[in-house]
Amino acid sequence: MMRQLFAAIAAIVVWTGLAEADSPYTVVGVPIDATADNALEAQTIAMRRGQVAAVHALLARLTLPEDRLQVPEITNEAAAEMISGLQVRNEQRSATRYLGELTVSFDPRAVRIWLNGLGVPFVEGQAREILVLPVLQTASGNYWLWNTTNPETGEVNEQPWLRAWRTGGYQHALSPVSAPSGDAGRMLIDGNSAVQMNESQLRSVAQAYGVSRVAVMVARQGEGGVRVDGRLFSFDGSGEVSSQQIPTIATNTFRGAATRFVTDLENAWKAEAIVRGGGAESLNVTVLYNSLSEWRRLQNAITGTSLIRSAQLDAIAPTGAMMTLEFRGQFSQLQRELDARGARLMEDPDLGLVVRSR
């Protein structure tokens, strides 16, 4: 029986491919650790616990705390039915112990059916992505943004604040946040330049990475833990810029500080986007575009918006299309979610409601 169970688990562990890189239905870095009479049993227990823990992490992402009170105890069977893929990292094992970290990909349709069946409101539409510039202020007062390489030994000195962002899986959050990958960003900005928060330079960084929001977050580590201060900048296509101070974060670790920032963003987004009951409304909109590729981007933004139940194409022309949308929630909520997906819903004096690129 134990061998059959393990075979089933092993079949899931064979990688079947995660959801998209920014999918909120992917949970990264779930710790697993179990001890038993033998290695096989320890691995089986660890994997079971990890799958259930991943469901709890997904629930914390998609729902508000008060709504999670409606969720009954999650069984191993219920968790397994919603999972489409697993990957184990940092795997370690002995004769009696198994530990590692799970990356779990969930089947969105199965999760939706489960939550709707429980009557639990949830949010799956993501806010606009934020590029974070994680600057570490050293004890000597220097500002360190990137990893450094010893020219003599070739050894890489990892910047811990940057590593926390690169390995935390925060690009899958409802308010996705990611750090610059690779070393290309070195040519654009360094730690000293980042803390000066020059809007023109930050706009160039945002354009290079294809985002409209950049957060400069300066961390200092001392005996009392980690303290982070910073500022969030938002740019739009017209050249306007707005910014807001990021509330000070004080935690024990860099990973804890990153998680706190993302969790606060997610809770604010969910509080705005959550829909509780109510029927659907219908809108007639004109979608404006200049090319086939832009039409496809706008169409994907509309059909991928979680508040939109159906999107019917009524007519199409080289530079515009007419659609009938059926949506839940408030009009302002729909505007915010479309805006996060790169589409702006607005009133036009001649055409009525239009959707165009943000």
Buried (B, 14 or more C-beta within 10 A) or exposed (E): EEEEBBEEBEEBBEEEEBBEEEBBBBBBBBEBBBEBEEBBBBBBBBBBBBBBBBBBBBBBBBBBEEBBEEBEEBEEEBBBEBBBBBBBEEEEBEEEBBBBBBBBBBBBEBBBEBBEEEEBBBBBBBBBBBBBBBBBBEEEEEBBBBBEEEEEEEEEEEBBBBBBBBBBBBBBBBBBBBBBEEEEBEEBBBBEBBBEBEEEBBBEBBEBBEBBBBBBBBBBBEEEBBBBBBBBBBBEEEEEBEBEEBEEBEBEEBBBBBBBBBBBBBBEBBEBBBBEEEEEBEBEBBBBBEEEEBBEBBBEBBEBBBBBEEBEEEEEEEEBBBBEBBBBBBEEBBBBBBBBBBBBBEEEEEEEBBBBBB
